[in-house]
Amino acid sequence: MQVDYLIIGQGICGTMLSWYLHREGKTVLVMDDKKENSASRVAAGLINPVTGRRYSYSWRIEEIMPFAEQSYRELETAFDTKLIYARSIIDFFPSPDTRLAFADRMSENDTYLSSFPDQNHFNQYFNFDFGCGEIRPAYSVHLPLLLDLWRKKLQDMNALREEIFYSDKLVIHKDHVAYDGIVAEKLIFCEGVSGNSNPWFTLLPFAVSKGEAVIIEAPELTNEHIFKRGSLMVPLPEPGYFWIGSNYLWEFEDEHPTEKFRNQVTMLLNKWLKKPYKIVDHKASVRPGTLERRPFVGLHPVYDVIGICNGMGTKGTSLAPFFAYEFAQHLIHGFPITPEADVKRFTRILSK
């Protein structure tokens, strides 16, 4: 079998990259063993324009967020299915200091921050003492549905192999790669947390972290907004259901859900919610982040027939469309990759 691009992994990076390459008329083959607890499938699919306790604007959000929204709208049209939901974030301040920090940041630049006009609007749903602010626009994307829709399309095109990739089977030639009967012009690794042990990219400064989330059923709770009080509460497409998370564990024994996190969320909800709820699911996954919080995108500086699109961390829903498109344009037309994301910034390390 001969294709233009062999892509390893069908998380959000592999999905968006193969989508853009296919749209450009290139042949792709995606190899993925569909782990139900992959980071893309466990994530809330949130696009948030601000980050951190100081409400700093996310990196390049002015161009990345509208590009991501447009990309998901195009996918909605292609699949005739609702995928992206516009919802502002209601941030309940845990302390007077946090409220002041929000007000200070808003006075500097109120592009995404505003005081919610009716501070008593949420009294029927939540307990809170120090008011709330609003972050907008923000979005949630139904990532599991998107991944499944594109997976079905790949299957229909005979462009998917549901199997594990074994690096020792790969043969790298000067102008192509060969793998188990497949010949491809280039191979691109979009393998998520497995990239940390990829023999060609293992020297990159990955920073993997474990995250957990619970799914609750709360039919009396409004789903007009995303809510935040330490943890995030994100409405799911099915009415009455919400995703709540996530934590950051830099040291962990395994990738399974923990009783400790479930208990922490239960304590939070019992204090915060005024409406009844029931925990119906508990998930965990390991994220492929990076030490410098910038993705790894581009071709290997030594083996230019293999490349990587990975390291999006908690911002994958917003970053993946932008950098997958940029990478596709680089592969096809030779357009440059953003220097802060280009994996060639690690040429010295990867040349060892």
N, C-alpha and C positions, 0 to 999 in steps of 0.2 A: 504493500500500500504506500502511495506517495502523496504527500500533502505539502502545502507551503509551510504550515506551522503546527508543531506538536506542542500542546499546552498541558502542563501537569498541574492539576488542581482546578476545581470548579466552585471555589468560594466566590466572593464578590469580585476579587481581582481577575480570576480566570474567566468568570462569566462576562464581565465587561470587556476584557481584552478580546476574547473570542468573538463577542458580539460585534465589536468595531471592525475586527479583521474580516469577518464574514460579510459585513455591510460594505466593505471595500472590494468585495469580490474574491477574497483570498480563501483558499481551502484550509480548514483547520481540523485537527483531531484532538479532542480533549480526553485526558486520562484522569479518572477520579473514582475513588472507592466509596464515596458518599458516607462520610461519618456524620451521624445525626447530631453529634455534639460539637461539630466544627464551629469555629468562632463566628462565621457568617450566619449560621443557622440559629445560634443561641442569642446573638446580639439583638438589641431593640430596633436596630435600623434607624437610629436617631441622627439627625443633622442639626447641630446646635452651633450658632454663630459665635458663642462666647465660651470661655474655658477658665477654670481656676477660681480661686477665692477672690481674686481681684477683678473678675469679670473681664479679663483680657479678650480681645478678639482673636478668634482662631486664625491660624496661619493662612494668609491669602484668601480669607473667607469671602471677600468682595467678588472674586471671580470664581472661586471653587463652588460656592453654594448655588448661585444661579445656573452654573454649568451642570451641576448634579441634578437640580430640579428639572432642567430641560431634558437631560438624558433619561430620567425616569418617566417623564411625560411621553417621550418618544417610545419607550418600551411599553408603556400603557397602550399607546395607539397600536403598536405592532402586535400585541397580544390581546387587545380589546378587553383589558382587565384593569381594575383599579389597583395601583401599586403604591402611590405616594399620597400622604395625607398632610395637609398644612394645618399645624396646630401650634399656637404659642406656648411657651413654657411659663408656668406660674411658679415663681420661686418664693417659698415661704421662708422668711428669715429666721434662723435659729437663735439669733441674739441681736441686741441693739447695734453692736459693732458691725455685724454683717449688713444690717439695714443702712448704716452710714456709708459703708464701702460701696454699696449699690448706688446710693444717692450721689456719692462723689464721682463715681465712674460715669453716671448718667449726665452729670453736669459738665463733664469733659467732652463727651460725645454720646448723644442719645440715639445713634443710628439704630441700634438693636435693643436698647433698654428703655423702659418706661414704667412709671408708677401705675399700677392697675387702678382705674378710676373708682371702682366701688370695692373698698377694702372689706366690706361685710358680705360680699357676694358669695363667698365660699364658707361662711359660718355654718351653713346647714350640712356641709360635708366633712369639714376638717376642724380640728383643734389647732389654733395657732395664736401666738401672743404678740408677735412683733411685726405684723403686717406682711405684705408680699409685693413683689415686683414682677414685671412681665418682660420676657425676652421674646422678640419676634423680628422676622419670621423664623420659624423652626419647622422641621418636618420629621415624620416617621415614615419609613419605607418597609413594606411587607417583604423582607428579604427571603424568607423560606419559600414564599409563593413565586417570587421572581426566579430563584434558583431552580425550582421545580419546572417552571414553564420553559426556561431556556434548556434545561436538561432534556425535556421531552422533545424540543426542537432539534437538539443535537442527535438524539436517538433517531428521529425521523430522517435526518440527513446522513445517517450512518457515520456520524462524526463523534461518537462517544465510545470509550472503552471503560467499563466499570471494573477496574482492577487497580492493584497497587503498583506503583512505579518502583523498579529496582535499579539503582544507579549502576550496579556492576554490569548490567546488560547494555548500557549505552556506549556506543562507539562514536567518537567525535572525529570527523574528517575536516579537511580544510574548508570545504564549501557546503557541507551538509552534516546531518547526524543520522545515525541508524540505530533503531531500537526494536528488537523482536519482530522483524518483518516490516517495520515502518521506516520509511525514508522521508526526512523533512528538511526543508531549507534551513529552518531554525527551530530550536526547542526553547520554550519559555517556561520557567518555573514560577508557578503561582500557588505554591503548596502550603501557604500559611505557616503554622508553627513548625512544620517539618523542615522549613528552610533553615532552621537553626542547626540542623545536622546534615544539610546538603553538602557533599564533598567539595563542590566548586564554590560555594558561598558561605561555608561554615565560619570563615574568619571575619565575616561582617559583624558589626556590633549589634546583634539582636538583643532585645530585652523582653523576654517572654513573661507574661503575667497571667495568673489565673483569675477568672471572673465568674461570678454566680448570679443567678436571677431566679425569682419565683414568679409563677403565674397565679394570679388570684381571680376569683369570680366575685364581682361586687356589682350586682345589677342596679342598685340604687345610686351608684356613684356616677357623676357626670363625666362624659368622655369628650368634652369640648376642648380640653387642653391637656398638655403634658404637665405633670406636677412634680415639684422637687422639694424635698426637705432632707438633705443629706443624700438619700437615695432618690432615684428617678422613678416616677410612675408613668408609664407610657401606655395609652389606650391601644388595644389590639383591634384589628379589623372586625373581629366578632364582638358584637355589642355586649357590654357587661364584663369584659375580660381585660386585664391589665398586666403588663410586664413590669416587674419591680427589681431594680438592681442599680449598679453592680458594685462589687468590691474589687480591690486590687491586691492580689497576693503575689509577692515576688519570690517567696519560698513556700513550696507546697509538696506534699507527698505524691499526689496523683491528680487526675483531672476530674474526679467525681465530686458531686455536690456534698456539702458538709452540713452536719447538724448545727454547728455554730452559726453559720450564716442564716439558716432558716430561723433559728431562735432570735437572732438580731433583727431580722425583718419582722418577725411576729411581734416583738417588743415595740418596734417603731410603729407598726400599723395599729396596735392596740392603743397607743398613746395618741396617734395622729388622726385616725379615721373615726367619724361619727356613724358611719353606715356599716352594716354587717358585711363580712367578707369570708371567703373560704379559699385556702391555698389548694390549688388543683395540680400544680406541677412545680418541679424544682430542677433547674438545669445548671450546668457548669461547663466551662470550656477554657482553653488556653489561647491567649491572644498573641499574634506575632508582631510585637512592637519593636522599636529601636531605641538605642540609648539617647540619640540626639533628636528623637521624635520627628524624623523625616523619613519618608519611604525609600525603598531600594528599587530603582527603576532603570532598566537599560540592559545593554549587552555586556558580557564579561570582557574585561580589558585584554585578556589573553586569548580566550576562546570565543571569537565573535559569532559563533553559530549557536551559542547558548546565552540566555538572558534571564532576567528576573523581574517580577512585578510583585512586590511583597512589602511587609513591614508597615502596613497602614495603621496598625494599632486600633485604638478605640474610635478613630475617625474614618474607618474604612468606608462607611456609607457615603460620605462626602468626598473623600480623596480618591477612591477607586475609579469612579467614572472619569474624573479629570485626568489622572495620570495613565489610565489604560488607554484613553484616547490619544494622549500625547505620545505614548509609546507606540501605538499603532501607526501614527503619522510618522514617527521616526523610522520605524521598520520599513514602511512602504515608500515614503517620500524623502527620507533623510532629514526631516525637520529636527531641530534640537530638542533635548529634554531639559527641563528646568534644572539648573546646576545643583540646587540644594537637594534634589531628588535623584539625580543621575548617579548610578552605581559606580561610574568611573571616578567619582571623587575618592574612591577607595582603591585606586589602581595600584598603589604601592603595596597595600595589604594583600590584594588578590593576585599579585604577580609573584608572590613567594612560592 
